[in-house]
């Protein structure tokens, strides 16, 4: 069984021979952020607002209906 210590570890770092040549990046096209259409954002906002409005209307009508039924029940 051979045990190697820290003294036997060789650290040899070789430098490349073609240091003068610069490597091209993998992506030559610069990264530009995608543009967002304001009309698309407005339509998404209107869809979410209409869903919330429908939910609120349903909740409010059920609350009013429940209070009306409770009032009729307690008056009898």
N, CA, C, O and CB atoms as a CASP TS submission, in Angstrom:
PFRMAT TS
TARGET T0000
AUTHOR 0000-0000-0000
METHOD Language model
MODEL 1
PARENT N/A
ATOM      1  N   UNK     1       0.848  -1.168   0.000  1.00  0.00           N
ATOM      2  CA  UNK     1       0.000   0.000   0.000  1.00  0.00           C
ATOM      3  C   UNK     1       0.894   1.232   0.000  1.00  0.00           C
ATOM      4  O   UNK     1       1.697   1.432   0.912  1.00  0.00           O
ATOM      5  CB  UNK     1      -0.965  -0.003   1.218  1.00  0.00           C
ATOM      6  N   UNK     2       0.748   2.048  -1.026  1.00  0.00           N
ATOM      7  CA  UNK     2       1.557   3.262  -1.134  1.00  0.00           C
ATOM      8  C   UNK     2       0.767   4.450  -0.633  1.00  0.00           C
ATOM      9  O   UNK     2      -0.379   4.667  -1.027  1.00  0.00           O
ATOM     10  CB  UNK     2       2.014   3.494  -2.584  1.00  0.00           C
ATOM     11  N   UNK     3       1.375   5.190   0.211  1.00  0.00           N
ATOM     12  CA  UNK     3       0.766   6.435   0.665  1.00  0.00           C
ATOM     13  C   UNK     3       1.599   7.584   0.142  1.00  0.00           C
ATOM     14  O   UNK     3       2.819   7.630   0.299  1.00  0.00           O
ATOM     15  CB  UNK     3       0.652   6.486   2.219  1.00  0.00           C
ATOM     16  N   UNK     4       0.903   8.498  -0.478  1.00  0.00           N
ATOM     17  CA  UNK     4       1.608   9.648  -1.029  1.00  0.00           C
ATOM     18  C   UNK     4       1.355  10.857  -0.140  1.00  0.00           C
ATOM     19  O   UNK     4       0.225  11.120   0.269  1.00  0.00           O
ATOM     20  CB  UNK     4       1.161   9.932  -2.488  1.00  0.00           C
ATOM     21  N   UNK     5       2.387  11.561   0.140  1.00  0.00           N
ATOM     22  CA  UNK     5       2.273  12.760   0.950  1.00  0.00           C
ATOM     23  C   UNK     5       2.202  13.984   0.069  1.00  0.00           C
ATOM     24  O   UNK     5       2.134  13.890  -1.156  1.00  0.00           O
ATOM     25  CB  UNK     5       3.440  12.872   1.919  1.00  0.00           C
ATOM     26  N   UNK     6       2.217  15.117   0.706  1.00  0.00           N
ATOM     27  CA  UNK     6       2.133  16.367  -0.030  1.00  0.00           C
ATOM     28  C   UNK     6       3.422  16.650  -0.808  1.00  0.00           C
ATOM     29  O   UNK     6       3.411  17.414  -1.773  1.00  0.00           O
ATOM     30  CB  UNK     6       1.833  17.515   0.925  1.00  0.00           C
ATOM     31  N   UNK     7       4.511  16.046  -0.394  1.00  0.00           N
ATOM     32  CA  UNK     7       5.780  16.334  -1.055  1.00  0.00           C
ATOM     33  C   UNK     7       5.868  15.666  -2.417  1.00  0.00           C
ATOM     34  O   UNK     7       6.648  16.110  -3.260  1.00  0.00           O
ATOM     35  CB  UNK     7       6.938  15.886  -0.186  1.00  0.00           C
ATOM     36  N   UNK     8       5.104  14.625  -2.657  1.00  0.00           N
ATOM     37  CA  UNK     8       5.180  13.911  -3.917  1.00  0.00           C
ATOM     38  C   UNK     8       4.205  14.449  -4.968  1.00  0.00           C
ATOM     39  O   UNK     8       4.234  14.001  -6.114  1.00  0.00           O
ATOM     40  CB  UNK     8       4.917  12.452  -3.683  1.00  0.00           C
ATOM     41  N   UNK     9       3.361  15.383  -4.604  1.00  0.00           N
ATOM     42  CA  UNK     9       2.400  15.934  -5.558  1.00  0.00           C
ATOM     43  C   UNK     9       3.142  16.904  -6.463  1.00  0.00           C
ATOM     44  O   UNK     9       3.769  17.851  -5.987  1.00  0.00           O
ATOM     45  CB  UNK     9       1.204  16.641  -4.830  1.00  0.00           C
ATOM     46  N   UNK    10       3.070  16.672  -7.748  1.00  0.00           N
ATOM     47  CA  UNK    10       3.736  17.541  -8.704  1.00  0.00           C
ATOM     48  C   UNK    10       2.730  18.559  -9.232  1.00  0.00           C
ATOM     49  O   UNK    10       1.619  18.207  -9.628  1.00  0.00           O
ATOM     50  CB  UNK    10       4.357  16.720  -9.866  1.00  0.00           C
ATOM     51  N   UNK    11       3.126  19.785  -9.230  1.00  0.00           N
ATOM     52  CA  UNK    11       2.278  20.830  -9.796  1.00  0.00           C
ATOM     53  C   UNK    11       3.007  21.426 -10.981  1.00  0.00           C
ATOM     54  O   UNK    11       3.909  22.250 -10.825  1.00  0.00           O
ATOM     55  CB  UNK    11       1.927  21.927  -8.737  1.00  0.00           C
ATOM     56  N   UNK    12       2.615  21.010 -12.142  1.00  0.00           N
ATOM     57  CA  UNK    12       3.230  21.572 -13.341  1.00  0.00           C
ATOM     58  C   UNK    12       2.137  22.238 -14.148  1.00  0.00           C
ATOM     59  O   UNK    12       1.179  21.591 -14.571  1.00  0.00           O
ATOM     60  CB  UNK    12       3.970  20.478 -14.182  1.00  0.00           C
ATOM     61  N   UNK    13       2.283  23.514 -14.354  1.00  0.00           N
ATOM     62  CA  UNK    13       1.304  24.280 -15.102  1.00  0.00           C
ATOM     63  C   UNK    13       1.947  24.643 -16.429  1.00  0.00           C
ATOM     64  O   UNK    13       2.965  25.333 -16.475  1.00  0.00           O
ATOM     65  CB  UNK    13       0.834  25.556 -14.315  1.00  0.00           C
ATOM     66  N   UNK    14       1.345  24.174 -17.496  1.00  0.00           N
ATOM     67  CA  UNK    14       1.886  24.454 -18.814  1.00  0.00           C
ATOM     68  C   UNK    14       1.138  25.629 -19.421  1.00  0.00           C
ATOM     69  O   UNK    14      -0.090  25.696 -19.369  1.00  0.00           O
ATOM     70  CB  UNK    14       1.793  23.212 -19.727  1.00  0.00           C
ATOM     71  N   UNK    15       1.879  26.533 -19.983  1.00  0.00           N
ATOM     72  CA  UNK    15       1.256  27.664 -20.650  1.00  0.00           C
ATOM     73  C   UNK    15       1.083  27.326 -22.117  1.00  0.00           C
ATOM     74  O   UNK    15       1.929  26.645 -22.696  1.00  0.00           O
ATOM     75  CB  UNK    15       2.095  28.955 -20.474  1.00  0.00           C
ATOM     76  N   UNK    16       0.004  27.788 -22.731  1.00  0.00           N
ATOM     77  CA  UNK    16      -0.202  27.462 -24.147  1.00  0.00           C
ATOM     78  C   UNK    16       0.819  28.188 -25.017  1.00  0.00           C
ATOM     79  O   UNK    16       1.305  29.264 -24.667  1.00  0.00           O
ATOM     80  CB  UNK    16      -1.634  27.829 -24.587  1.00  0.00           C
ATOM     81  N   UNK    17       1.126  27.585 -26.143  1.00  0.00           N
ATOM     82  CA  UNK    17       2.120  28.156 -27.041  1.00  0.00           C
ATOM     83  C   UNK    17       1.570  29.313 -27.863  1.00  0.00           C
ATOM     84  O   UNK    17       2.328  30.193 -28.270  1.00  0.00           O
ATOM     85  CB  UNK    17       2.650  27.090 -27.960  1.00  0.00           C
ATOM     86  N   UNK    18       0.267  29.327 -28.113  1.00  0.00           N
ATOM     87  CA  UNK    18      -0.321  30.345 -28.970  1.00  0.00           C
ATOM     88  C   UNK    18      -0.966  31.458 -28.138  1.00  0.00           C
ATOM     89  O   UNK    18      -2.154  31.746 -28.283  1.00  0.00           O
ATOM     90  CB  UNK    18      -1.355  29.714 -29.907  1.00  0.00           C
ATOM     91  N   UNK    19      -0.183  32.064 -27.284  1.00  0.00           N
ATOM     92  CA  UNK    19      -0.684  33.119 -26.418  1.00  0.00           C
ATOM     93  C   UNK    19      -1.017  34.358 -27.231  1.00  0.00           C
ATOM     94  O   UNK    19      -1.904  35.121 -26.848  1.00  0.00           O
ATOM     95  CB  UNK    19       0.336  33.453 -25.329  1.00  0.00           C
ATOM     96  N   UNK    20      -0.339  34.574 -28.327  1.00  0.00           N
ATOM     97  CA  UNK    20      -0.547  35.790 -29.109  1.00  0.00           C
ATOM     98  C   UNK    20      -1.902  35.790 -29.817  1.00  0.00           C
ATOM     99  O   UNK    20      -2.440  36.858 -30.105  1.00  0.00           O
ATOM    100  CB  UNK    20       0.570  35.948 -30.129  1.00  0.00           C
ATOM    101  N   UNK    21      -2.459  34.616 -30.101  1.00  0.00           N
ATOM    102  CA  UNK    21      -3.756  34.550 -30.768  1.00  0.00           C
ATOM    103  C   UNK    21      -4.865  34.692 -29.742  1.00  0.00           C
ATOM    104  O   UNK    21      -4.866  34.027 -28.706  1.00  0.00           O
ATOM    105  CB  UNK    21      -3.909  33.229 -31.551  1.00  0.00           C
ATOM    106  N   UNK    22      -5.806  35.568 -30.047  1.00  0.00           N
ATOM    107  CA  UNK    22      -6.942  35.737 -29.151  1.00  0.00           C
ATOM    108  C   UNK    22      -8.072  34.855 -29.631  1.00  0.00           C
ATOM    109  O   UNK    22      -8.317  34.740 -30.832  1.00  0.00           O
ATOM    110  CB  UNK    22      -7.390  37.219 -29.078  1.00  0.00           C
ATOM    111  N   UNK    23      -8.753  34.240 -28.698  1.00  0.00           N
ATOM    112  CA  UNK    23      -9.856  33.354 -29.059  1.00  0.00           C
ATOM    113  C   UNK    23     -11.129  34.167 -29.235  1.00  0.00           C
ATOM    114  O   UNK    23     -11.389  35.118 -28.498  1.00  0.00           O
ATOM    115  CB  UNK    23     -10.056  32.257 -27.989  1.00  0.00           C
ATOM    116  N   UNK    24     -11.906  33.777 -30.217  1.00  0.00           N
ATOM    117  CA  UNK    24     -13.180  34.436 -30.446  1.00  0.00           C
ATOM    118  C   UNK    24     -14.205  33.884 -29.460  1.00  0.00           C
ATOM    119  O   UNK    24     -14.163  32.699 -29.129  1.00  0.00           O
ATOM    120  CB  UNK    24     -13.654  34.242 -31.911  1.00  0.00           C
ATOM    121  N   UNK    25     -15.115  34.717 -28.992  1.00  0.00           N
ATOM    122  CA  UNK    25     -16.164  34.194 -28.104  1.00  0.00           C
ATOM    123  C   UNK    25     -17.095  33.275 -28.884  1.00  0.00           C
ATOM    124  O   UNK    25     -17.192  33.358 -30.109  1.00  0.00           O
ATOM    125  CB  UNK    25     -16.968  35.353 -27.456  1.00  0.00           C
ATOM    126  N   UNK    26     -17.770  32.410 -28.161  1.00  0.00           N
ATOM    127  CA  UNK    26     -18.676  31.461 -28.799  1.00  0.00           C
ATOM    128  C   UNK    26     -19.842  32.169 -29.469  1.00  0.00           C
ATOM    129  O   UNK    26     -20.276  31.771 -30.550  1.00  0.00           O
ATOM    130  CB  UNK    26     -19.194  30.459 -27.780  1.00  0.00           C
ATOM    131  N   UNK    27     -20.343  33.199 -28.842  1.00  0.00           N
ATOM    132  CA  UNK    27     -21.456  33.951 -29.414  1.00  0.00           C
ATOM    133  C   UNK    27     -20.915  35.286 -29.917  1.00  0.00           C
ATOM    134  O   UNK    27     -20.524  36.143 -29.124  1.00  0.00           O
ATOM    135  CB  UNK    27     -22.606  34.162 -28.364  1.00  0.00           C
ATOM    136  N   UNK    28     -20.896  35.453 -31.211  1.00  0.00           N
ATOM    137  CA  UNK    28     -20.370  36.690 -31.758  1.00  0.00           C
ATOM    138  C   UNK    28     -21.408  37.805 -31.723  1.00  0.00           C
ATOM    139  O   UNK    28     -21.047  38.982 -31.743  1.00  0.00           O
ATOM    140  CB  UNK    28     -19.890  36.468 -33.177  1.00  0.00           C
ATOM    141  N   UNK    29     -22.675  37.457 -31.673  1.00  0.00           N
ATOM    142  CA  UNK    29     -23.747  38.442 -31.654  1.00  0.00           C
ATOM    143  C   UNK    29     -23.915  38.986 -30.235  1.00  0.00           C
ATOM    144  O   UNK    29     -24.060  38.200 -29.299  1.00  0.00           O
ATOM    145  CB  UNK    29     -25.073  37.823 -32.168  1.00  0.00           C
ATOM    146  N   UNK    30     -23.901  40.305 -30.051  1.00  0.00           N
ATOM    147  CA  UNK    30     -24.084  40.840 -28.686  1.00  0.00           C
ATOM    148  C   UNK    30     -25.503  40.577 -28.192  1.00  0.00           C
ATOM    149  O   UNK    30     -26.458  40.554 -28.968  1.00  0.00           O
ATOM    150  CB  UNK    30     -23.785  42.360 -28.649  1.00  0.00           C
ATOM    151  N   UNK    31     -25.611  40.386 -26.917  1.00  0.00           N
ATOM    152  CA  UNK    31     -26.911  40.089 -26.303  1.00  0.00           C
ATOM    153  C   UNK    31     -27.692  41.390 -26.166  1.00  0.00           C
ATOM    154  O   UNK    31     -27.238  42.335 -25.521  1.00  0.00           O
ATOM    155  CB  UNK    31     -26.738  39.392 -24.907  1.00  0.00           C
ATOM    156  N   UNK    32     -28.856  41.427 -26.772  1.00  0.00           N
ATOM    157  CA  UNK    32     -29.736  42.590 -26.655  1.00  0.00           C
ATOM    158  C   UNK    32     -31.026  42.139 -25.994  1.00  0.00           C
ATOM    159  O   UNK    32     -31.542  41.068 -26.314  1.00  0.00           O
ATOM    160  CB  UNK    32     -30.016  43.244 -28.052  1.00  0.00           C
ATOM    161  N   UNK    33     -31.551  42.933 -25.084  1.00  0.00           N
ATOM    162  CA  UNK    33     -32.800  42.536 -24.419  1.00  0.00           C
ATOM    163  C   UNK    33     -33.964  42.560 -25.399  1.00  0.00           C
ATOM    164  O   UNK    33     -34.028  43.407 -26.290  1.00  0.00           O
ATOM    165  CB  UNK    33     -33.097  43.461 -23.224  1.00  0.00           C
ATOM    166  N   UNK    34     -34.872  41.628 -25.220  1.00  0.00           N
ATOM    167  CA  UNK    34     -36.055  41.571 -26.083  1.00  0.00           C
ATOM    168  C   UNK    34     -36.986  42.729 -25.754  1.00  0.00           C
ATOM    169  O   UNK    34     -37.163  43.096 -24.592  1.00  0.00           O
ATOM    170  CB  UNK    34     -36.795  40.216 -25.923  1.00  0.00           C
ATOM    171  N   UNK    35     -37.567  43.287 -26.785  1.00  0.00           N
ATOM    172  CA  UNK    35     -38.488  44.396 -26.581  1.00  0.00           C
ATOM    173  C   UNK    35     -39.878  43.851 -26.281  1.00  0.00           C
ATOM    174  O   UNK    35     -40.277  42.801 -26.784  1.00  0.00           O
ATOM    175  CB  UNK    35     -38.519  45.324 -27.819  1.00  0.00           C
ATOM    176  N   UNK    36     -40.594  44.583 -25.461  1.00  0.00           N
ATOM    177  CA  UNK    36     -41.931  44.170 -25.054  1.00  0.00           C
ATOM    178  C   UNK    36     -42.934  45.131 -25.670  1.00  0.00           C
ATOM    179  O   UNK    36     -42.757  46.348 -25.626  1.00  0.00           O
ATOM    180  CB  UNK    36     -42.069  44.133 -23.500  1.00  0.00           C
ATOM    181  N   UNK    37     -43.984  44.570 -26.243  1.00  0.00           N
ATOM    182  CA  UNK    37     -45.030  45.398 -26.837  1.00  0.00           C
ATOM    183  C   UNK    37     -45.973  45.866 -25.736  1.00  0.00           C
ATOM    184  O   UNK    37     -46.462  45.064 -24.940  1.00  0.00           O
ATOM    185  CB  UNK    37     -45.808  44.617 -27.940  1.00  0.00           C
ATOM    186  N   UNK    38     -46.220  47.163 -25.700  1.00  0.00           N
ATOM    187  CA  UNK    38     -47.062  47.728 -24.649  1.00  0.00           C
ATOM    188  C   UNK    38     -48.498  47.253 -24.773  1.00  0.00           C
ATOM    189  O   UNK    38     -49.196  47.135 -23.766  1.00  0.00           O
ATOM    190  CB  UNK    38     -47.015  49.247 -24.691  1.00  0.00           C
ATOM    191  N   UNK    39     -48.955  46.977 -25.994  1.00  0.00           N
ATOM    192  CA  UNK    39     -50.329  46.506 -26.186  1.00  0.00           C
ATOM    193  C   UNK    39     -50.526  45.116 -25.596  1.00  0.00           C
ATOM    194  O   UNK    39     -51.598  44.806 -25.076  1.00  0.00           O
ATOM    195  CB  UNK    39     -50.685  46.494 -27.673  1.00  0.00           C
ATOM    196  N   UNK    40     -49.497  44.280 -25.675  1.00  0.00           N
ATOM    197  CA  UNK    40     -49.583  42.944 -25.086  1.00  0.00           C
ATOM    198  C   UNK    40     -49.683  43.060 -23.565  1.00  0.00           C
ATOM    199  O   UNK    40     -50.466  42.354 -22.930  1.00  0.00           O
ATOM    200  CB  UNK    40     -48.355  42.080 -25.490  1.00  0.00           C
ATOM    201  N   UNK    41     -48.888  43.949 -22.995  1.00  0.00           N
ATOM    202  CA  UNK    41     -48.939  44.140 -21.542  1.00  0.00           C
ATOM    203  C   UNK    41     -50.294  44.682 -21.100  1.00  0.00           C
ATOM    204  O   UNK    41     -50.831  44.262 -20.075  1.00  0.00           O
ATOM    205  CB  UNK    41     -47.825  45.091 -21.091  1.00  0.00           C
ATOM    206  N   UNK    42     -50.847  45.620 -21.880  1.00  0.00           N
ATOM    207  CA  UNK    42     -52.162  46.170 -21.546  1.00  0.00           C
ATOM    208  C   UNK    42     -53.242  45.102 -21.612  1.00  0.00           C
ATOM    209  O   UNK    42     -54.124  45.059 -20.755  1.00  0.00           O
ATOM    210  CB  UNK    42     -52.511  47.322 -22.485  1.00  0.00           C
ATOM    211  N   UNK    43     -53.182  44.241 -22.621  1.00  0.00           N
ATOM    212  CA  UNK    43     -54.206  43.202 -22.749  1.00  0.00           C
ATOM    213  C   UNK    43     -54.112  42.194 -21.610  1.00  0.00           C
ATOM    214  O   UNK    43     -55.136  41.732 -21.106  1.00  0.00           O
ATOM    215  CB  UNK    43     -54.074  42.484 -24.096  1.00  0.00           C
ATOM    216  N   UNK    44     -52.899  41.850 -21.203  1.00  0.00           N
ATOM    217  CA  UNK    44     -52.749  40.929 -20.066  1.00  0.00           C
ATOM    218  C   UNK    44     -53.273  41.561 -18.789  1.00  0.00           C
ATOM    219  O   UNK    44     -53.912  40.890 -17.978  1.00  0.00           O
ATOM    220  CB  UNK    44     -51.276  40.523 -19.885  1.00  0.00           C
ATOM    221  N   UNK    45     -53.007  42.843 -18.606  1.00  0.00           N
ATOM    222  CA  UNK    45     -53.495  43.547 -17.424  1.00  0.00           C
ATOM    223  C   UNK    45     -55.012  43.618 -17.418  1.00  0.00           C
ATOM    224  O   UNK    45     -55.640  43.425 -16.377  1.00  0.00           O
ATOM    225  CB  UNK    45     -52.905  44.952 -17.357  1.00  0.00           C
ATOM    226  N   UNK    46     -55.606  43.894 -18.575  1.00  0.00           N
ATOM    227  CA  UNK    46     -57.064  43.949 -18.662  1.00  0.00           C
ATOM    228  C   UNK    46     -57.691  42.587 -18.393  1.00  0.00           C
ATOM    229  O   UNK    46     -58.753  42.510 -17.775  1.00  0.00           O
ATOM    230  CB  UNK    46     -57.491  44.456 -20.035  1.00  0.00           C
ATOM    231  N   UNK    47     -57.050  41.507 -18.849  1.00  0.00           N
ATOM    232  CA  UNK    47     -57.579  40.160 -18.585  1.00  0.00           C
ATOM    233  C   UNK    47     -57.575  39.865 -17.095  1.00  0.00           C
ATOM    234  O   UNK    47     -58.564  39.363 -16.560  1.00  0.00           O
ATOM    235  CB  UNK    47     -56.758  39.094 -19.335  1.00  0.00           C
ATOM    236  N   UNK    48     -56.472  40.171 -16.417  1.00  0.00           N
ATOM    237  CA  UNK    48     -56.415  39.886 -14.978  1.00  0.00           C
ATOM    238  C   UNK    48     -57.388  40.761 -14.205  1.00  0.00           C
ATOM    239  O   UNK    48     -58.005  40.308 -13.241  1.00  0.00           O
ATOM    240  CB  UNK    48     -54.995  40.093 -14.447  1.00  0.00           C
ATOM    241  N   UNK    49     -57.528  42.025 -14.630  1.00  0.00           N
ATOM    242  CA  UNK    49     -58.475  42.901 -13.937  1.00  0.00           C
ATOM    243  C   UNK    49     -59.908  42.450 -14.154  1.00  0.00           C
ATOM    244  O   UNK    49     -60.727  42.550 -13.241  1.00  0.00           O
ATOM    245  CB  UNK    49     -58.309  44.341 -14.407  1.00  0.00           C
ATOM    246  N   UNK    50     -60.230  41.951 -15.350  1.00  0.00           N
ATOM    247  CA  UNK    50     -61.594  41.482 -15.592  1.00  0.00           C
ATOM    248  C   UNK    50     -61.885  40.219 -14.783  1.00  0.00           C
ATOM    249  O   UNK    50     -63.003  40.036 -14.300  1.00  0.00           O
ATOM    250  CB  UNK    50     -61.812  41.215 -17.091  1.00  0.00           C
ATOM    251  N   UNK    51     -60.887  39.349 -14.634  1.00  0.00           N
ATOM    252  CA  UNK    51     -61.079  38.153 -13.807  1.00  0.00           C
ATOM    253  C   UNK    51     -61.318  38.542 -12.352  1.00  0.00           C
ATOM    254  O   UNK    51     -62.192  37.978 -11.693  1.00  0.00           O
ATOM    255  CB  UNK    51     -59.858  37.215 -13.914  1.00  0.00           C
ATOM    256  N   UNK    52     -60.547  39.503 -11.849  1.00  0.00           N
ATOM    257  CA  UNK    52     -60.727  39.948 -10.471  1.00  0.00           C
ATOM    258  C   UNK    52     -62.082  40.626 -10.295  1.00  0.00           C
ATOM    259  O   UNK    52     -62.734  40.449  -9.266  1.00  0.00           O
ATOM    260  CB  UNK    52     -59.599  40.904 -10.063  1.00  0.00           C
ATOM    261  N   UNK    53     -62.506  41.396 -11.283  1.00  0.00           N
ATOM    262  CA  UNK    53     -63.808  42.068 -11.199  1.00  0.00           C
ATOM    263  C   UNK    53     -64.935  41.041 -11.158  1.00  0.00           C
ATOM    264  O   UNK    53     -65.862  41.172 -10.359  1.00  0.00           O
ATOM    265  CB  UNK    53     -64.004  43.030 -12.395  1.00  0.00           C
ATOM    266  N   UNK    54     -64.864  40.027 -12.006  1.00  0.00           N
ATOM    267  CA  UNK    54     -65.891  38.981 -11.996  1.00  0.00           C
ATOM    268  C   UNK    54     -65.929  38.276 -10.649  1.00  0.00           C
ATOM    269  O   UNK    54     -67.003  37.995 -10.116  1.00  0.00           O
ATOM    270  CB  UNK    54     -65.637  37.961 -13.118  1.00  0.00           C
ATOM    271  N   UNK    55     -64.749  37.991 -10.100  1.00  0.00           N
ATOM    272  CA  UNK    55     -64.689  37.319  -8.806  1.00  0.00           C
ATOM    273  C   UNK    55     -65.300  38.188  -7.720  1.00  0.00           C
ATOM    274  O   UNK    55     -66.024  37.686  -6.860  1.00  0.00           O
ATOM    275  CB  UNK    55     -63.245  36.965  -8.450  1.00  0.00           C
ATOM    276  N   UNK    56     -65.015  39.486  -7.747  1.00  0.00           N
ATOM    277  CA  UNK    56     -65.559  40.402  -6.747  1.00  0.00           C
ATOM    278  C   UNK    56     -67.070  40.552  -6.886  1.00  0.00           C
ATOM    279  O   UNK    56     -67.782  40.640  -5.885  1.00  0.00           O
ATOM    280  CB  UNK    56     -64.889  41.767  -6.863  1.00  0.00           C
ATOM    281  N   UNK    57     -67.560  40.581  -8.122  1.00  0.00           N
ATOM    282  CA  UNK    57     -69.006  40.702  -8.345  1.00  0.00           C
ATOM    283  C   UNK    57     -69.722  39.460  -7.832  1.00  0.00           C
ATOM    284  O   UNK    57     -70.768  39.573  -7.192  1.00  0.00           O
ATOM    285  CB  UNK    57     -69.315  40.917  -9.845  1.00  0.00           C
ATOM    286  N   UNK    58     -69.183  38.294  -8.099  1.00  0.00           N
ATOM    287  CA  UNK    58     -69.784  37.047  -7.614  1.00  0.00           C
ATOM    288  C   UNK    58     -69.791  37.018  -6.096  1.00  0.00           C
ATOM    289  O   UNK    58     -70.784  36.623  -5.485  1.00  0.00           O
ATOM    290  CB  UNK    58     -69.027  35.825  -8.166  1.00  0.00           C
ATOM    291  N   UNK    59     -68.695  37.431  -5.484  1.00  0.00           N
ATOM    292  CA  UNK    59     -68.612  37.449  -4.027  1.00  0.00           C
ATOM    293  C   UNK    59     -69.617  38.432  -3.433  1.00  0.00           C
ATOM    294  O   UNK    59     -70.285  38.119  -2.449  1.00  0.00           O
ATOM    295  CB  UNK    59     -67.193  37.809  -3.579  1.00  0.00           C
ATOM    296  N   UNK    60     -69.722  39.603  -4.021  1.00  0.00           N
ATOM    297  CA  UNK    60     -70.651  40.613  -3.504  1.00  0.00           C
ATOM    298  C   UNK    60     -72.103  40.182  -3.668  1.00  0.00           C
ATOM    299  O   UNK    60     -72.897  40.368  -2.746  1.00  0.00           O
ATOM    300  CB  UNK    60     -70.427  41.946  -4.209  1.00  0.00           C
ATOM    301  N   UNK    61     -72.472  39.616  -4.804  1.00  0.00           N
ATOM    302  CA  UNK    61     -73.853  39.173  -5.000  1.00  0.00           C
ATOM    303  C   UNK    61     -74.200  38.011  -4.078  1.00  0.00           C
ATOM    304  O   UNK    61     -75.319  37.939  -3.570  1.00  0.00           O
ATOM    305  CB  UNK    61     -74.081  38.768  -6.455  1.00  0.00           C
ATOM    306  N   UNK    62     -73.258  37.106  -3.857  1.00  0.00           N
ATOM    307  CA  UNK    62     -73.548  35.999  -2.942  1.00  0.00           C
ATOM    308  C   UNK    62     -73.697  36.505  -1.511  1.00  0.00           C
ATOM    309  O   UNK    62     -74.510  35.980  -0.751  1.00  0.00           O
ATOM    310  CB  UNK    62     -72.440  34.934  -3.013  1.00  0.00           C
ATOM    311  N   UNK    63     -72.923  37.516  -1.138  1.00  0.00           N
ATOM    312  CA  UNK    63     -73.036  38.096   0.196  1.00  0.00           C
ATOM    313  C   UNK    63     -74.386  38.793   0.366  1.00  0.00           C
ATOM    314  O   UNK    63     -75.045  38.619   1.392  1.00  0.00           O
ATOM    315  CB  UNK    63     -71.887  39.088   0.451  1.00  0.00           C
ATOM    316  N   UNK    64     -74.803  39.576  -0.625  1.00  0.00           N
ATOM    317  CA  UNK    64     -76.093  40.272  -0.550  1.00  0.00           C
ATOM    318  C   UNK    64     -77.234  39.262  -0.544  1.00  0.00           C
ATOM    319  O   UNK    64     -78.192  39.413   0.214  1.00  0.00           O
ATOM    320  CB  UNK    64     -76.255  41.260  -1.732  1.00  0.00           C
ATOM    321  N   UNK    65     -77.140  38.241  -1.378  1.00  0.00           N
ATOM    322  CA  UNK    65     -78.169  37.205  -1.413  1.00  0.00           C
ATOM    323  C   UNK    65     -78.244  36.461  -0.081  1.00  0.00           C
ATOM    324  O   UNK    65     -79.331  36.172   0.420  1.00  0.00           O
ATOM    325  CB  UNK    65     -77.893  36.219  -2.555  1.00  0.00           C
ATOM    326  N   UNK    66     -77.074  36.154   0.487  1.00  0.00           N
ATOM    327  CA  UNK    66     -77.049  35.466   1.785  1.00  0.00           C
ATOM    328  C   UNK    66     -77.667  36.313   2.887  1.00  0.00           C
ATOM    329  O   UNK    66     -78.414  35.804   3.723  1.00  0.00           O
ATOM    330  CB  UNK    66     -75.618  35.099   2.161  1.00  0.00           C
ATOM    331  N   UNK    67     -77.358  37.605   2.891  1.00  0.00           N
ATOM    332  CA  UNK    67     -77.944  38.489   3.902  1.00  0.00           C
ATOM    333  C   UNK    67     -79.450  38.635   3.709  1.00  0.00           C
ATOM    334  O   UNK    67     -80.197  38.719   4.684  1.00  0.00           O
ATOM    335  CB  UNK    67     -77.276  39.865   3.855  1.00  0.00           C
ATOM    336  N   UNK    68     -79.898  38.667   2.455  1.00  0.00           N
ATOM    337  CA  UNK    68     -81.339  38.740   2.182  1.00  0.00           C
ATOM    338  C   UNK    68     -82.046  37.498   2.667  1.00  0.00           C
ATOM    339  O   UNK    68     -83.105  37.594   3.286  1.00  0.00           O
ATOM    340  CB  UNK    68     -81.599  38.933   0.690  1.00  0.00           C
ATOM    341  N   UNK    69     -81.481  36.330   2.399  1.00  0.00           N
ATOM    342  CA  UNK    69     -82.097  35.060   2.839  1.00  0.00           C
ATOM    343  C   UNK    69     -82.098  34.987   4.363  1.00  0.00           C
ATOM    344  O   UNK    69     -83.078  34.541   4.960  1.00  0.00           O
ATOM    345  CB  UNK    69     -81.338  33.832   2.237  1.00  0.00           C
ATOM    346  N   UNK    70     -81.011  35.418   4.996  1.00  0.00           N
ATOM    347  CA  UNK    70     -80.935  35.404   6.450  1.00  0.00           C
ATOM    348  C   UNK    70     -81.967  36.373   7.042  1.00  0.00           C
ATOM    349  O   UNK    70     -82.603  36.056   8.047  1.00  0.00           O
ATOM    350  CB  UNK    70     -79.507  35.772   6.921  1.00  0.00           C
ATOM    351  N   UNK    71     -82.136  37.539   6.436  1.00  0.00           N
ATOM    352  CA  UNK    71     -83.122  38.510   6.911  1.00  0.00           C
ATOM    353  C   UNK    71     -84.529  37.976   6.784  1.00  0.00           C
ATOM    354  O   UNK    71     -85.338  38.162   7.693  1.00  0.00           O
ATOM    355  CB  UNK    71     -82.997  39.813   6.145  1.00  0.00           C
ATOM    356  N   UNK    72     -84.845  37.316   5.681  1.00  0.00           N
ATOM    357  CA  UNK    72     -86.175  36.738   5.496  1.00  0.00           C
ATOM    358  C   UNK    72     -86.405  35.620   6.495  1.00  0.00           C
ATOM    359  O   UNK    72     -87.496  35.506   7.054  1.00  0.00           O
ATOM    360  CB  UNK    72     -86.350  36.215   4.063  1.00  0.00           C
ATOM    361  N   UNK    73     -85.391  34.790   6.729  1.00  0.00           N
ATOM    362  CA  UNK    73     -85.528  33.674   7.661  1.00  0.00           C
ATOM    363  C   UNK    73     -85.760  34.171   9.083  1.00  0.00           C
ATOM    364  O   UNK    73     -86.603  33.637   9.804  1.00  0.00           O
ATOM    365  CB  UNK    73     -84.285  32.784   7.612  1.00  0.00           C
ATOM    366  N   UNK    74     -85.007  35.199   9.487  1.00  0.00           N
ATOM    367  CA  UNK    74     -85.142  35.706  10.862  1.00  0.00           C
ATOM    368  C   UNK    74     -86.445  36.516  11.050  1.00  0.00           C
ATOM    369  O   UNK    74     -86.921  36.651  12.178  1.00  0.00           O
ATOM    370  CB  UNK    74     -83.921  36.586  11.220  1.00  0.00           C
ATOM    371  N   UNK    75     -87.013  37.043   9.983  1.00  0.00           N
ATOM    372  CA  UNK    75     -88.244  37.826  10.133  1.00  0.00           C
ATOM    373  C   UNK    75     -89.468  36.913  10.264  1.00  0.00           C
ATOM    374  O   UNK    75     -90.516  37.345  10.744  1.00  0.00           O
ATOM    375  CB  UNK    75     -88.420  38.776   8.934  1.00  0.00           C
ATOM    376  N   UNK    76     -89.338  35.677   9.845  1.00  0.00           N
ATOM    377  CA  UNK    76     -90.484  34.768   9.962  1.00  0.00           C
ATOM    378  C   UNK    76     -90.546  34.243  11.326  1.00  0.00           C
ATOM    379  O   UNK    76     -91.437  33.456  11.645  1.00  0.00           O
ATOM    380  CB  UNK    76     -90.415  33.628   8.972  1.00  0.00           C
TER
END
